[in-house]
Amino acid sequence: MEKLPLTILCQQNGGCMGCCGHDYPSAEKINEAITLNTNEFHRANPQTKQEFLAFRNRTELYNLRFGVCRNLILLPSGRLGCPLHPFLHNGKDLREGHCDINYLCKTAKKFSVWKPEKQHAFLNFIKSKNLNNIEYSLQIDNDSLMNEFEIIFIET
């Protein structure tokens, strides 16, 4: 069985936004922040690199909205994401200099060293939870999904 790429965790359940802020007050406030961010993005309607950077720099670096980065939006695909991500800009990372692009949560760090069988089992465990993207993100960020999984997972 092949080892999975680390970013697979970021893509589960509609996208993880656990590293896109901190001190989240509630799921409702997170949703409100994402809606406001998305509306601001649509109003800005960036098309060029300079316009995306202007959107990025519209507020101070750590001016979070209800604990959420102001660049986190609902993408046209219906997934949570950052419109500055290199996947959307031919490999150019427009987040550089604005956020910690190398940040990995504890869950992602542990996942990266697990055997492929355990990685796949964890993804199946996540799927079985039927979480929405906010619930998933919060439980990845606070390590509760990983902690629960490690209690029940027995390596062979």
Residue frames as qw, qx, qy, qz and C-alpha x, y, z in Angstrom:
[[0.000, 0.890, 0.456, 0.000, 0.00, 0.00, 0.00],
 [0.436, 0.456, 0.001, 0.776, 1.33, 3.45, -0.95],
 [0.269, -0.428, -0.411, 0.759, 1.91, 6.22, 1.59],
 [0.163, 0.838, 0.496, 0.161, -0.56, 9.07, 1.13],
 [0.305, 0.459, -0.065, 0.832, 0.43, 12.70, 0.56],
 [0.196, -0.240, -0.573, 0.759, 0.22, 14.83, 3.67],
 [0.226, 0.065, -0.057, -0.970, -2.17, 17.31, 2.07],
 [0.347, -0.289, -0.824, -0.343, -4.83, 14.62, 1.78],
 [0.241, -0.480, -0.684, 0.493, -5.96, 15.63, 5.29],
 [0.025, 0.331, 0.037, -0.942, -6.43, 19.22, 4.11],
 [0.301, 0.036, -0.575, -0.760, -8.79, 18.03, 1.38],
 [0.166, -0.291, -0.939, 0.071, -11.13, 15.86, 3.44],
 [0.075, -0.657, -0.687, 0.302, -14.72, 16.82, 4.28],
 [0.200, 0.909, 0.316, 0.183, -14.86, 19.90, 2.07],
 [0.409, 0.619, -0.244, 0.624, -11.48, 21.25, 3.13],
 [0.623, -0.520, -0.403, 0.424, -9.82, 21.78, 6.47],
 [0.125, 0.828, -0.014, 0.546, -9.44, 25.33, 7.74],
 [0.749, -0.583, -0.231, 0.214, -7.86, 24.43, 11.07],
 [0.619, -0.183, 0.027, 0.763, -4.61, 26.24, 10.26],
 [0.167, 0.542, 0.328, 0.755, -6.45, 29.33, 8.94],
 [0.316, -0.689, 0.032, -0.651, -6.90, 30.96, 12.31],
 [0.402, -0.034, -0.793, 0.456, -7.17, 30.21, 16.01],
 [0.066, 0.199, 0.585, -0.783, -9.34, 30.72, 19.08],
 [0.258, -0.276, -0.641, -0.668, -12.51, 29.97, 17.17],
 [0.350, -0.130, 0.444, -0.815, -15.57, 31.04, 19.22],
 [0.647, 0.223, 0.633, -0.362, -18.19, 28.76, 17.61],
 [0.431, 0.215, 0.757, 0.441, -19.14, 27.03, 14.38],
 [0.214, 0.852, 0.476, -0.023, -21.77, 29.72, 13.77],
 [0.109, -0.905, 0.153, 0.381, -19.21, 32.52, 14.03],
 [0.428, -0.278, 0.684, 0.521, -16.80, 30.62, 11.77],
 [0.383, 0.514, 0.712, 0.288, -19.53, 30.27, 9.15],
 [0.070, 0.951, 0.240, -0.180, -20.36, 33.96, 9.50],
 [0.283, -0.712, 0.398, 0.505, -16.68, 34.89, 9.02],
 [0.433, 0.002, 0.758, 0.488, -16.36, 32.68, 5.93],
 [0.293, 0.741, 0.594, 0.112, -19.54, 34.17, 4.44],
 [0.039, -0.954, -0.008, 0.297, -18.31, 37.72, 5.02],
 [0.384, -0.500, 0.579, 0.517, -14.86, 36.85, 3.61],
 [0.445, 0.285, 0.764, 0.372, -16.43, 35.22, 0.55],
 [0.210, 0.888, 0.408, -0.038, -18.64, 38.25, -0.05],
 [0.170, -0.860, 0.241, 0.416, -15.61, 40.56, 0.18],
 [0.453, -0.211, 0.713, 0.492, -13.76, 38.34, -2.27],
 [0.394, 0.560, 0.682, 0.256, -16.63, 38.45, -4.78],
 [0.071, 0.964, 0.170, -0.191, -16.87, 42.23, -4.46],
 [0.280, -0.704, 0.459, 0.464, -13.11, 42.56, -5.05],
 [0.853, 0.482, 0.181, -0.081, -13.29, 40.09, -7.95],
 [0.245, -0.717, 0.535, 0.373, -9.50, 39.79, -8.29],
 [0.870, 0.485, 0.050, -0.067, -8.20, 38.69, -11.68],
 [0.543, 0.663, -0.405, 0.318, -4.51, 39.60, -11.70],
 [0.682, -0.094, -0.515, 0.511, -1.72, 38.77, -9.28],
 [0.109, 0.218, -0.246, 0.938, -1.71, 42.40, -8.09],
 [0.553, -0.374, -0.170, -0.725, -5.47, 42.28, -7.44],
 [0.830, -0.278, -0.483, 0.021, -5.13, 39.04, -5.46],
 [0.523, 0.010, -0.433, 0.735, -2.33, 40.61, -3.41],
 [0.178, -0.327, 0.066, -0.926, -4.49, 43.70, -2.82],
 [0.749, -0.390, -0.337, -0.415, -7.27, 41.42, -1.57],
 [0.774, -0.132, -0.497, 0.369, -4.77, 39.62, 0.67],
 [0.396, 0.019, -0.315, 0.862, -3.44, 42.89, 2.09],
 [0.225, -0.642, -0.354, -0.642, -6.81, 44.58, 2.66],
 [0.620, -0.753, -0.008, -0.218, -6.36, 44.13, 6.42],
 [0.161, -0.716, 0.659, -0.167, -3.48, 43.68, 8.81],
 [0.390, 0.290, -0.872, -0.050, -1.82, 40.27, 8.86],
 [0.200, -0.143, -0.918, 0.312, -3.36, 39.02, 12.11],
 [0.408, 0.062, 0.175, -0.894, -6.66, 40.87, 11.89],
 [0.070, -0.140, -0.978, -0.141, -8.76, 37.73, 12.17],
 [0.531, -0.202, -0.140, -0.811, -12.54, 37.67, 11.95],
 [0.865, -0.295, 0.128, -0.387, -13.94, 35.52, 14.76],
 [0.657, -0.444, 0.598, 0.122, -10.56, 33.77, 14.82],
 [0.784, 0.379, 0.454, 0.188, -10.66, 33.07, 11.06],
 [0.353, -0.227, 0.386, 0.822, -8.15, 34.36, 8.50],
 [0.383, 0.631, 0.174, -0.652, -9.86, 36.94, 6.31],
 [0.281, 0.454, -0.653, -0.538, -8.61, 35.15, 3.20],
 [0.185, 0.088, 0.978, -0.037, -10.46, 31.92, 3.95],
 [0.508, 0.217, -0.101, -0.827, -13.44, 31.70, 1.60],
 [0.740, 0.240, 0.610, -0.151, -15.91, 29.25, 0.16],
 [0.123, -0.323, 0.658, 0.669, -14.38, 28.42, -3.22],
 [0.589, 0.234, -0.291, -0.717, -16.54, 27.96, -6.35],
 [0.455, 0.104, -0.878, -0.105, -16.04, 24.20, -5.92],
 [0.709, -0.538, -0.250, -0.382, -17.95, 24.40, -2.62],
 [0.798, -0.170, -0.372, 0.442, -14.80, 23.64, -0.62],
 [0.332, -0.925, 0.034, 0.179, -13.22, 25.88, 1.98],
 [0.798, 0.133, 0.115, 0.577, -9.94, 27.30, 0.81],
 [0.243, -0.703, 0.070, 0.665, -7.61, 30.17, 0.29],
 [0.616, 0.768, 0.176, -0.020, -7.83, 32.03, -3.02],
 [0.041, 0.884, -0.461, -0.071, -4.09, 32.71, -2.65],
 [0.809, -0.253, 0.528, 0.057, -3.13, 29.02, -2.61],
 [0.080, -0.498, 0.675, 0.539, -0.56, 27.88, -5.21],
 [0.390, 0.263, 0.873, 0.127, -3.01, 25.29, -6.62],
 [0.310, 0.814, 0.468, -0.149, -5.00, 28.26, -7.94],
 [0.114, 0.942, -0.186, -0.255, -2.02, 30.23, -9.28],
 [0.804, 0.519, -0.272, 0.101, 0.06, 27.82, -11.37],
 [0.823, -0.065, -0.343, 0.448, 2.28, 26.97, -8.41],
 [0.187, 0.442, -0.232, 0.846, 2.88, 30.56, -7.26],
 [0.429, -0.522, -0.678, 0.290, 2.07, 30.87, -3.56],
 [0.001, 0.653, 0.096, 0.751, 0.49, 34.27, -2.96],
 [0.675, -0.695, -0.240, -0.063, 0.21, 33.48, 0.75],
 [0.731, 0.029, -0.225, 0.644, 3.98, 33.91, 1.17],
 [0.205, 0.213, -0.197, 0.935, 4.81, 36.71, 3.55],
 [0.459, -0.382, -0.101, -0.796, 1.27, 36.73, 4.86],
 [0.853, -0.365, 0.116, -0.354, 0.71, 33.47, 6.70],
 [0.376, -0.498, 0.781, 0.015, 2.70, 30.53, 7.98],
 [0.751, 0.352, -0.344, -0.440, 2.54, 28.39, 4.83],
 [0.464, 0.301, -0.825, 0.117, 4.64, 25.65, 6.44],
 [0.463, -0.275, 0.545, -0.643, 2.41, 25.22, 9.48],
 [0.555, -0.066, -0.795, -0.237, 1.29, 21.66, 10.17],
 [0.671, -0.496, 0.145, -0.532, -1.13, 20.72, 12.91],
 [0.398, -0.418, 0.794, -0.190, -0.22, 17.93, 15.31],
 [0.826, 0.242, 0.453, -0.232, -2.57, 15.55, 13.49],
 [0.680, 0.710, -0.168, -0.070, -0.90, 16.20, 10.12],
 [0.033, 0.711, -0.693, 0.117, 2.55, 15.73, 11.62],
 [0.575, -0.202, 0.763, -0.213, 1.59, 12.37, 13.13],
 [0.814, 0.464, 0.251, -0.243, -0.28, 11.29, 9.98],
 [0.453, 0.783, -0.410, -0.116, 2.86, 11.93, 7.90],
 [0.005, 0.526, -0.842, 0.118, 4.86, 9.26, 9.76],
 [0.763, -0.001, 0.522, -0.382, 2.14, 6.60, 10.01],
 [0.309, -0.042, 0.880, 0.359, 2.30, 3.45, 7.90],
 [0.272, -0.027, -0.509, -0.816, 0.05, 3.56, 4.82],
 [0.362, -0.374, -0.848, -0.104, -2.40, 1.08, 6.40],
 [0.227, -0.516, -0.549, 0.617, -2.88, 3.36, 9.39],
 [0.051, 0.225, -0.158, -0.960, -3.26, 6.42, 7.14],
 [0.337, -0.174, -0.689, -0.617, -6.01, 4.72, 5.13],
 [0.362, -0.457, -0.790, 0.189, -7.70, 3.53, 8.30],
 [0.125, -0.413, -0.313, 0.846, -7.68, 7.11, 9.62],
 [0.210, 0.077, -0.380, -0.898, -9.28, 8.42, 6.41],
 [0.408, -0.315, -0.798, -0.313, -11.97, 5.74, 6.69],
 [0.304, -0.450, -0.645, 0.537, -12.48, 6.69, 10.34],
 [0.029, 0.268, 0.023, -0.963, -12.90, 10.35, 9.32],
 [0.317, -0.094, -0.621, -0.711, -15.39, 9.36, 6.62],
 [0.384, -0.382, -0.840, 0.020, -17.40, 7.32, 9.13],
 [0.163, -0.357, -0.472, 0.789, -17.82, 10.41, 11.33],
 [0.151, 0.686, 0.613, 0.361, -19.88, 12.22, 8.68],
 [0.277, -0.630, -0.219, 0.692, -18.61, 15.64, 9.77],
 [0.390, 0.897, 0.180, 0.105, -19.16, 18.88, 7.90],
 [0.612, 0.512, -0.193, 0.571, -16.10, 20.94, 7.00],
 [0.190, -0.741, 0.278, -0.582, -16.25, 23.14, 10.11],
 [0.859, -0.437, 0.181, -0.193, -16.69, 20.22, 12.52],
 [0.928, 0.195, -0.053, 0.313, -13.91, 18.35, 10.74],
 [0.374, 0.673, -0.237, 0.593, -11.57, 21.34, 10.85],
 [0.423, -0.709, 0.287, -0.486, -12.15, 21.99, 14.53],
 [0.929, -0.304, 0.194, -0.087, -11.63, 18.33, 15.44],
 [0.819, 0.358, -0.117, 0.432, -8.47, 18.08, 13.33],
 [0.153, 0.738, -0.243, 0.611, -7.17, 21.32, 14.83],
 [0.507, -0.625, 0.369, -0.466, -7.84, 20.33, 18.45],
 [0.153, 0.383, -0.910, 0.039, -6.51, 16.77, 17.89],
 [0.640, -0.060, 0.538, -0.546, -9.73, 15.11, 19.08],
 [0.870, 0.350, -0.162, -0.308, -10.20, 13.07, 15.86],
 [0.508, 0.496, -0.681, 0.178, -6.66, 11.75, 16.05],
 [0.212, -0.344, 0.740, -0.537, -6.90, 11.04, 19.78],
 [0.794, 0.065, 0.317, -0.515, -10.17, 9.13, 19.38],
 [0.813, 0.443, -0.343, -0.157, -8.78, 7.19, 16.42],
 [0.309, 0.512, -0.749, 0.285, -5.60, 6.22, 18.25],
 [0.512, -0.239, 0.630, -0.533, -7.66, 4.75, 21.10],
 [0.858, 0.199, 0.310, -0.357, -9.52, 2.38, 18.78],
 [0.693, 0.605, -0.380, -0.096, -6.85, 1.68, 16.14],
 [0.757, -0.440, 0.474, 0.092, -4.74, -1.39, 16.75],
 [0.350, 0.677, -0.575, -0.299, -1.76, -1.88, 14.47],
 [0.989, 0.009, 0.119, -0.087, -1.19, -5.35, 13.14]]
